[in-house]
Amino acid sequence: MKKSISALAVMILSAISSFGQKTYTLDKYHSKVGFSATHFGISHVEGSFKMIDATLQAKKADLTDADISFTADVNSINTDVEYRDNDLKSANYFDAAKFPVITFKSKAFTKVTGKKYKLVGEITIHGVTKQVEFSVLFNGVAVTAMKKPTAGFTITGKINRLDFGVGSAPATSGISNEIELRSNVEFTIADNSK
């Protein structure tokens, strides 16, 4: 059964890639960009960005030429605690008034083995741009309820918030320097994709 599903995914990808470059847009109803930070070394505080957008463009069936762009609205940060969310949006951390958007632009998307990929690109947070690397699991392709080919991915990685000037040292804030990122996203072929 798994082999037949994988074969179907390959057939769908091959079919949609045989007519040139395709553009995929983010299915926001089935995507989440999340993060986790350690609090005083004893627990993890999780959050996400409620307002996100992304596009993926590719010609190849294995997506190794994928060009990915992503944005997140800093004011949409959500940790389920209003006071903490407001603090994170303030000048103490992200300073959303001055730096309202987080952006990412891919530089390379390469296959490691099987469905595992490596995503390299530049991320801009708090006005600072750094190169980052994420691990990506390509979960496959399906024709969803939207009646269009849709590709799903799980993206994981880590960044150091102090590299971007976000917040103070753990000794005063209690928040770990290392922030774990985990996203589950779906990209659906755009209506105007050729």
Helices and strands as residue ranges (DSSP letters): H 2-17, E 22-26, G 28-30, E 32-39, E 43-49, E 52-58, E 67-73, G 74-76, E 77-78, H 82-89, E 101-113, E 116-125, E 128-143, E 149-160, G 161-164, H 170-173, E 175-189
